[in-house]
Amino acid sequence: MVLLSLKVMIKVIFFIFSLFLYSNAYSESTVKAGDSLIWDSENQSYTATGSVEFSNDTFIAFSEKMIAKYVEQGGKELFTVVELFKNVRIELKDEIFQGDYAIYTRDDNTIKLTGDVSIQSPTRLLTGHELIADIDNNKRILNSANDESLVEVLLENNANN
Amino acid sequence: MSKFLRENVFNILIFLLLSIQAFMYYYDNRPSSKIFSQKSMSVENFSSIVLGKSGLTKIGSEKLNKIDEDNFFLQGKSYLENNEYKIYGEDISINLNEDISHSKKSVQVINSMGTLDAKGFRNIDSEGKIYFDGIVIFKSHD
């Protein structure tokens, strides 16, 4: 009898846990636009202009313009590619990425920034021309514009990284 | 001839004035077909279905005002619903000929991706585009 009730309890806990996982799988994204937003259902995109803010469960991005493309999967629409234009600022945990243009790709969960790019964290400031941030693998690749230009690094004295 | 005119000048003048008055009276009282054709029609607590590019769209409002054959004004709380979106707003104008609906009042749009709040919208159904004005907040469920 005790064993049976234990089994039922395990099933209930598993069910509740499954519901929790399901709700996390469909986490919320938010787009805020200061001037206007265009929903183009033919090209499956949203174009936002004027003090744009895009946020999901991983990062918050700010820019002057945003084009977000989506696809339909199982009756739901998902953002697949988010492009950000002008004065791009992306806040990812304790890091701030800045640049002229950024593209976020959902499939590989990466952000690529170009232009006058910088990565700012509590202990360092890196500047360059192109940044590729691999969110899943926690990797950052910062490239210079060409062989002659430099990637600049500013480290604080008490830096641990 | 001049003698005849001199003697009857007042009669001719009176005749002309009476003719002008009769002419004015006739045109002033004649029913205008233009006004008749633009006569508006309104229905309260209205709902109907229209066929557009997005398929069948259910429209409804507190009061429907028919402006002409192609133009309708959904007065008060109104909605447009089809299989692509649900638009809930106020004072929505619809042009059936051009497949355009618009409003300058607060609107909420629900689609399969999420919920959008804006200060106004312009829906060009033939292009598959909806333009939202002012501050727009769109919350989606990834």
Interface residues (C-beta under 8 A of the other chain):
Chain A: Y26 S27 E28 S29 T30 V31 K32 A33 G34 D35 S36 L37 I38 W39 D40 S41 E42 N43 Y46 A48 N56 D57 Y70 E72 G75 K76 E77 L78 F79
Chain B: E84 V109 N111 S112 M113 G114 L116 A118 E127 G128 K129 I130 Y131 F132 D133 G134 I135 V136 I137 F138 K139 S140 H141 D142
